Amino acid sequence: MVFRHISDDLKERALWLLDNDYLTEDVCEILGVSRASLFRWRENKEDYGTVRAPSTTVRGRPRNLNADQTHDLFTLLAEAPELYLDEIMDWVAVTHDTGISRSALDRLIRDTGVS
């Protein structure tokens, strides 16, 4: 079967049909869904209380600095706003034993509104 968006109410209806003694094959044929989808929706309903699994919040490339390191960086910038990017990069490397590129550091600082 091809991918298509299936609304939550249709998923709920499919589970209702199964709970009311409809055969799995019949529900699949009537609604045009796969057996795997039915069982996934049932598992989601049991695990999360809804037919839709919670969305993952982590997407994309991991950040160069974690939250604690970023907090330390902005504490440094508040105490010494005259530092150049090269000096900040050196501080990050020495203090947190990690590297960050000039462009990534600039983007991090700009995204938070510090200039």
Secondary structure in CASP SS format (residue, H / E / C, confidence):
PFRMAT SS
TARGET T0000
AUTHOR 0000-0000-0000
METHOD secondary structure of the structure
MODEL  1
M C 1.00
V C 1.00
F C 1.00
R C 1.00
H C 1.00
I C 1.00
S C 1.00
D H 1.00
D H 1.00
L H 1.00
K H 1.00
E H 1.00
R H 1.00
A H 1.00
L H 1.00
W H 1.00
L H 1.00
L H 1.00
D H 1.00
N C 1.00
D C 1.00
Y C 1.00
L C 1.00
T H 1.00
E H 1.00
D H 1.00
V H 1.00
C H 1.00
E H 1.00
I H 1.00
L H 1.00
G C 1.00
V C 1.00
S C 1.00
R H 1.00
A H 1.00
S H 1.00
L H 1.00
F H 1.00
R H 1.00
W H 1.00
R H 1.00
E H 1.00
N H 1.00
K H 1.00
E H 1.00
D H 1.00
Y H 1.00
G C 1.00
T C 1.00
V C 1.00
R C 1.00
A C 1.00
P C 1.00
S C 1.00
T C 1.00
T C 1.00
V C 1.00
R C 1.00
G C 1.00
R C 1.00
P C 1.00
R C 1.00
N C 1.00
L C 1.00
N C 1.00
A H 1.00
D H 1.00
Q H 1.00
T H 1.00
H H 1.00
D H 1.00
L H 1.00
F H 1.00
T H 1.00
L H 1.00
L H 1.00
A H 1.00
E H 1.00
A C 1.00
P C 1.00
E C 1.00
L C 1.00
Y C 1.00
L H 1.00
D H 1.00
E H 1.00
I H 1.00
M H 1.00
D H 1.00
W H 1.00
V H 1.00
A H 1.00
V H 1.00
T H 1.00
H H 1.00
D C 1.00
T C 1.00
G C 1.00
I C 1.00
S C 1.00
R H 1.00
S H 1.00
A H 1.00
L H 1.00
D H 1.00
R H 1.00
L H 1.00
I H 1.00
R H 1.00
D H 1.00
T C 1.00
G C 1.00
V C 1.00
S C 1.00
END
